[in-house]
């Protein structure tokens, strides 16, 4: 029995009832002029009604006001239709009390106070009702809201709206949280709500906290392997139903880009560009197109397996999972046969055996018919591609590149390459500015440029080692030691891109991607791309994306948020404190004097 009583007292109904009793007693005290159980003072005017009548009017006014509050609670809790009867009774009681008190408003100050209070309560309730109903009607039938924000935070671009209106299959956006990224979830949630408002019947939004829902996170990771490799959280875009559903993962790093202010003396703390709409709409377009771009990895010459997923063991499984997470189809093939039909990019990933002339000829034929290639190859073993790569203007040189100053854990032949900001950065490395790439045992690339290159090709270095690096011409001699006469000084090119040079007559033409060479055979290996603090995986994925010539951010500009700080000296701070204080005091004194003069008259 006692437990049931405690449960009843702790329920929502008991809390509401207790609050109603307290408010009723306080309001009755205010209207009557005396608490319950104590007689009210007699009014001086002879025409004033007796105290018993005033008590009844105070009780009726209290019931009417509480009825309006009760109607609002019923409307919020159970719906507007259920609250209409409560509102009608409450307004009827207040109207009757006002009508009954009108003849006595001059003789009785307490009845006059009750009438004014009832009038103000009904006016406020009616005004609130009109505003609420107006807003509901506007949001329901008023069409798209007007966005007056500076960065248009509550609007979608025409391209996004067109894609959402043309959805033929359901889309599910699953927001999964990363450690420490909860502050970005609100911005993504706001954007996704705009997507859902445009297509409420086709768009579904779900949220997944991997820390609070480990079983659900594990099940989703089994169905989408790239999900487990996505650090920092993001959005999983799923298009379709059943076994035909297709997925693309959009990382938080692809949606948010922070930039420090160039002028330290300005009031700008930081500028954050939100690329979420561009990234999500691009993913949606790729899923709607249905045809996934095919990336083919060569096999049969000692290349690491694309099925090896263990980050502690050699393999390209991590790279495959990332490529699949951005909507690409990854296949493996032996170049002794035909290149898979529809393949847009062929990846020659660190072969340990020499590739024969027939295979090189087949790769050449693929390239001559418009195919693009990504070659990840060093100079520790002959690959058979050296002469062909020299024709592209990116020949692999002899010796090993070492950097005694900037390397990985004291290993000079594992140099780290910092990507410095600059307006001339290639599209592959431009998104990776201020990041670092690890290049284990890279070979020097003799990147030709200018007059050295055939007029049809344009070679662009992607990665250069530091100024303290050099090419050691005799790596077998032991620890690296600089020979000023024989060793080539840094910076050394260790990654380069080749494109068809656009015609000088067409100034708007863009270079046509053809080939990317990365001279570190382990640059895309599982243990390397899984290392903390390096951007190897992003580099290789960006290279594949550039070779496919598919711009991701078409027609959608980033939304920029600027955080500013007001730098005020002691004098300005004093003014900011004193001025509002003096104004407030002056206003209060003025209102007091005006009230005194009005009452005196």
N, C-alpha and C positions, 0 to 999 in steps of 0.2 A: 504493500500500500504506500509506504513512504517513498519507494523508488518511483512509483507512478506519479505521485504528487510532485516530486522533484523534476521529473521529466516534463510534466505539464507546466510547471513554473518556468522552465527553461525554454519553452517553445516560443515560436514567433508570435502566436496569438496572445500569449500571456504578456509578452513585452509590449505589444501594441495596446492591449487593454490597460496596462499600467500607465503607459504614456498618456492615453486618452484621459484617464482619471486625474492625473496630475495637471494636465493642461486645462481640464474642465474646472477644477477647483481654483486654479490661478486666474482664469478668465472670469469666473463668477465673482471672485473677490474684486477684480478690477472694475467690472461693470456695476456691481452693487455698492461698492465703496466700503465694504466690511467683509471679513471672512465668514465662512459658513459657521453657524452656531452663535454668532454675535449680531445683535440688533443694529440695523443701520441708523444713522443720525436722521432726525426729523428735519425736513426741509422747511425753510422760513415762509415761503409763499403759501398763502391760505388756500389757493386753488390747486396746489400740488396734490397728487393722488397719495393715498396712504402707503405706508411702507410695505404692506403685504402685496399690493399691486406691483410696486417696483421690484420686489423679489421675484414675482412670477415673470415679469418682463426680462429681468436679468437671466433667469434660468432659460427662458425661451430663446433669447439671443445667443446664449452659450451653446444651446443645442443646435441652433442653426449654423453657427460658425463651425462647430465640430462636425456637423453633417457635411459641410463643404469639404473639410479636410478628409473625412471618411470617403466621400465620393472620389477624391483624387487618388486615395490609396486603392480603392477598388478598381479604378480605371487602369492604374499601373500594374496591379497584381492580377486582375482577372479580365480586363478588357473594357473598352469604352461602353459597349452596349449594356453591360451589367451595372454600370455606374449611373446611368441616366435617371433611374428611379430615385437613387439616393440624392443626386443633385436637385431633382425636382422637389423632393420633400424639404430639403434644407433651404432652398430659395423661397419656397412657399412660407415656411416658418418665419424667415427674416422679413419677408414682405408684410406678413400679418403684424409682426411686432412694430415695424416702422409705421404702418397705418394706424395701429392702436396708440402709439406714442405721439403722433403728430399733434393732436389737440393739446397735449401737455408739454410741448417742447419749450415754451417760454416760462412756464411755472416751475418745471422740475429740471435742475441741472443734470441729475443722474439719468433721467429718461432721454434728455437731449444727447448725452454722451453715448447712450446705447444706440440711439437712432443713427448718429454719425458713424459709430463703429460698424454697425450693420451695413450702412450704405457703402463705407469704404471697403468692407470685406466683399460684398457682392460686386462692386466695381472692379476690384483687383482680380476676383475669380473670373469674371466675364472677360476682362482684358487678357488674362493668361490663357483662357480657353480659346479666344479668337486667335491669339498668336500661335498656340499649339496646333489648332486645326489648320490655320493658314500654312504653317510649315509642313505639316503632314501632306496637305494637298499639293504644295509646291514640289516636295520631293517625290511624290507619287506620280503626279501628272504634269509637272512643270518642265520636263525634259532635262537636258544637261545643265548643271549649275554653272554660273559665271565664276571664273577663276581670276581673282584680282591679285594673287600673290606674285611677288617679284620674280620668283623662279618657276612659276606655273606648276606648283607642287600638286595641284588637284586637277590636272588636265593630262590627257593622253594625246600623243601625236596622231595625225590623220592616218599614217601608215599602220599604227597599232590598232586603231579603231576599225580600219578596213579588214585587217586580219581576223579580229575577233568577230566581226559581223559575218565573215565567210567561213566560220568554223563548221565543219561537217561531222566531226567526232568530238566527244567530250575531252576536256583538258583538265588535268589535276596538277596543281602547283603544291608541292610538298616542301615546306620551309623547314630545314633541319639546322639546329643551332650548333654553333661551334663554341669552344671554350673561350669565354671573354668577349663574345660577339653579340651579347644580348642587346646592346644599345643600337645595333643596326637592324634588328628584327622589326622595330616599329616602323622604320622607313620602308622596308620591304613589304610589311603588312599593309601599309597605306597604299602602296602602288598596286599590290595584288587586289585590293578591294576595288580599285578603279577598274581593273580588268574584269572582275566579277560583275560590277555594275553594268558594264557594256554587254555582257553575255551571261546573265544569271543562270540560264538553263544549261549552259555548256561548260562553265568554269566552276571548278571546285577547289577550295583552298584547305590544306591540311597542315598541321604543325607537328614536328617530331623533335623531342628533346632526347638525344641519345643517352644522356645521363639519367634521366628519369624513366625512360622507356627502353631499356636495353634489349628486351626480347623483340620488340617491334623494329628497332633499329637493325638488329642482326638479320631479321627476316628480309627487310628491305635491301640490306647490303648483299644478301645472297642473290636477290633477283637483279640488282644493279651493281656489278662488281666495283665500278668506279666510285661509288658512294663512300666506301671505306677509305679511299685514298684522298678524299677531299678534305683538306685542312681548313679550319676557320669557318665552316658552315657554308650554306648556300641554298639554292632552290632546285629541286628535282622537278623537271617539266615532263609530264607523262601524257602522251597523245594516243587516244584510241582506247579500246576495251579488250578484255580477255587476252588471248595469246598474241593478238596483233598489236598490243600496246608498244609504243616506242618511247625511249627515254633520252633526255639530254640533261646534264648537270650544269648549272650556272653557279659558279663559286662567288662568295662574297668579294673575293679579290677582283673578280671581273666586274663587279657592280659598284665598287667604291674605290676612288683614287684620291688620296690626300696630297696636297702640295703645301710646302712651307712658304711663307711670304718672302719675296725677293728683297723687300726693304725692311730691315729690322726695326727701323724707327717709325714705321707706320703703325696704325692701330689694328691691323689685321693679324690675328693669331694664326689662322690657318684657313685654307680654302679646300673644301671637299667636293669633288665632282661625283655625282651619283649617275652611274651608267646603267642602272637597273633596267629601265625601260628598253634601252637599246639591246642589252644582252638577252632579256627575256623574249622580246619580240623577234630577235634574230633566231633564237632557239625554236620559237613557235613556227617561224617560216620554214626552217629546215625540216621540222617534223611534218608539217603539212605537205611539203613537196614529196615526201615519201621515199624518193630515191636518195639513198645515202651515198656520199662520196666514198669511193673505194681506195684504200691505201694498202698496197701490196708490199710485203716484206720478202726479201729473197731468202732462200734456204739452200742447203746442199754444199756450202763452202765453210762450214764451221761457225755460222752466225749464231748468236745467242737466241734461244727460243722465245717466241712471243707468248707462249703459254706458261712460262715460269713466272709466278707471281710473288714468290718469297723475296722480301726486300733484302734479305741477308745473303742471297745467292745470285750468281750471274743470270741475266735474262733480260728480256724486253717486255715482260708482262705488265709492269707498271706503266710503261709508255702506251702499250695497247689499251689498257683500261682507261687511261686518260683520253686517248683519241676516241674511243667508243663513247665516253661520257659526254663528248661534245658533238655527237651525232655522226661519227664516221664509222664506216665498216672496214675492219682490219682483217686481211687474209694473208696467208703465207703461200709462196709458190717457189718452185725450183726454176730459175731462169733458163735451165736447159730446155724447158718447154716454152709454151707461149705465155705472155703476160696476161693475167686474168682480164676478161672482157669488161670494159667500163672502168678499169683502174685509172685514176687521175694522177696518182703519185706512186712511184716505186721507191722503196727505202732499201738501200744496200747497207745493212747494219753490221759493221765490224766483222767482215769475213776473215777467218784465220787461214784459209787456204787460197791459193791463187786462182783467180777466175780466168777461165780459158778464153781464147780469142773468139770462139763461136758465141759464147755468152755475152761477151763485150759487144759483139756485132748485133746481137739481139737487143741489148739495152740501147745501143746507138739507134737502131731502127725505131724503138719505142720513143726515143727522144726526138728523132727526126719527124715523127708523125704528130708532134705536139705534146707528148708525155713529159712529165716533170720528174726530177730525181732528187732524192736526199741521200747523200753519201756520207756515212760515218766511218772514217778509215784513217789509220795512222801509217807509220812507216816501219813498224817492227817486223812485219812480214810483207813480202810483195803481194799486192792485191790483184795485179793484172790490169788495173784501171789507170795506172800512172800516166801513160802516154795519152789516153783519151782525156783525162782531166786537164792535162797541159793544153790540149786543144781548146778547152773552155777558158783558159787563162788562169787556172787555179791549181797549178802543179804542186804536188807534195814534195818538199825538199828533204834532204838528208839531215841527220843529227837529231838531237832531242832538245826541246825547249825547256829551260829551267828558269826558276825565279827564286833566288835566295831570300828575297825580302817578303814577298806576298805569296804564301803557299798554304797548303793544307797540312796542318799538324807537323810542321817542320820537314816536309818532303818537297824539296825544290823541284822535282820532276812532276809534281802535282800542283801547278800554279793556279791561283785564283785570279779571275778576270773580273774587274769591276766595270759595270756599264755606266759611264758618266752621262749626265744629261746633256742634250745638245739638239739644236733644231735640225741637224743633218743626219740624225740617227735613222738607220734603216727601219722600215715598218716591223721587221722581226724583233728587233731589240728595243724599239722606242717604248713599248709598254713595260719594259724591264729596267728602266732607268733607276739608278741608285741600288740595284741588286747585284749579286755576285754569282758568277758561273764557275764551277769547278771543272778543270780540264786535265784529267789524269794522263800523263805521258803523251802530250800532244806533239804533232809534227809541225814544222814550219810550212806555211803555205806561201808559195811565190805568186801572190796575187798581182797579175798584170793590170795596168791601167793606162789610160791616155793613149799615146801613140803606139804603145806596145801591143795593144789589143786590136783584133779585127774590128772593123767599123760596126759590125752587126751586134756585138756583145758589149754588155756593161757589167763590170765586176765591182762589187761593193764589199769591202771588209766589214765583217760583223763584230768580231772579237779581236782585241789586241791585248797582249800581256803587258805588264808594267814596264817602266823605264829601266828597272834593275834587272830585267830578264835578259837572256841571251840564248843563242843556239849553240849548244856544246857539240863541237864537231867530232869529238872522240869520247862518246858516252861510256865506252867500255874501259876507259882509263881509271875509273873509280869515282870518288865524290866529285861533284861539279866544281870546276875552277875556271874562271874566265881567262881565256887566251886572247889578248887584245888583237893579235894579228890574224888568228884563224877563226875565232868565234864571231858570229854575227850579233851585234848588239840589238837590244829591244827598243821599242815595242815590236813584238812579233805577231803577225796575223795567224790566228789559229781557227778561224771560221770565216767563210765568205759566201756571198750570194751572187749568182749570175743571172742576168736577164737580157732579153732582146732590147737593144737600144731603140727608143722611139724615134720616129722620123722627125728631123728638125723642122719640117714644114707644119707638123701638127703639134702645137705647143701644149695642148691639153692632153695629149696621149700619155698613158702611163707605161713604164717598162713592163714587158711581158715576162713573168717568172719562168725560169728554165731549170736552175740547179742550185742546190745549197750543199756546201762541203763543210763538215765538221771534222777536224783532224785529230780528235781524241777518240780512240776506239771505245773507250769506256764512258764517254760523256752521257750516254743514255742508258747505262747499265742500272739494274735495280738498286744495288747498294748506293750508287752515286745519286740517283734522282731522289732516293728516300732520305738522303742526308739533310739535316736541319740547316736552314739558312742559305741554301743555294737554289738557283733558279734554272737548273738544267732541264727539268721536265717542261717548264714553261717555254724555254728556248726552243726545244725540239718541236713542241706542239705548234708554236708560232711559225716555225719554219714550214711545217706541213700545211698550215692554214694559208700562208703566203703563196706557196707553190700551187695551191688549189685556186688562187685568185678569186676568193669569195670574201668580199668585205663584210665585216660583221656589224658595223655600226652605221649602216646606210640610212640616211634621211632622219636620224634621231640624234639630236644634240644632247650632250650631258647637262644635267641640272647642277648648278654650282651653288654651294652654301658657303657663305663667308662669315667666319667668327671674328668679331672685332672686340677690342678692349679700349676703354677710355683712359688715356693717360693724363691724369690731373695732378697739378702741383698742389702745394699746401694752400695757396690762396684760393684756387679754384675749388678745392675740396671744402674749404670753409664756406665759400659762397653757396655751394650746392647743399650744404646742411642748413645754413642760417636763413637763406632766402625762403625756402618752403616753410620753415618754422615760423618766421615773422609773418608771412602771408596768412598762414593758418590762424595764428593768434589774432591778427588784425580782422580777419573775417569773423571770428567768434565774437570779438568785442563789438564789431559793427552790428552783428545780428542781435546781440544782447541789448545794445542801446536802442535799436529800432523797436525791439519788443517792449522795452520799458516805456518809450515814448508813446507807442500805440496804446498800451494799457493805461497810461496816465491820462491820455485824452479821453 
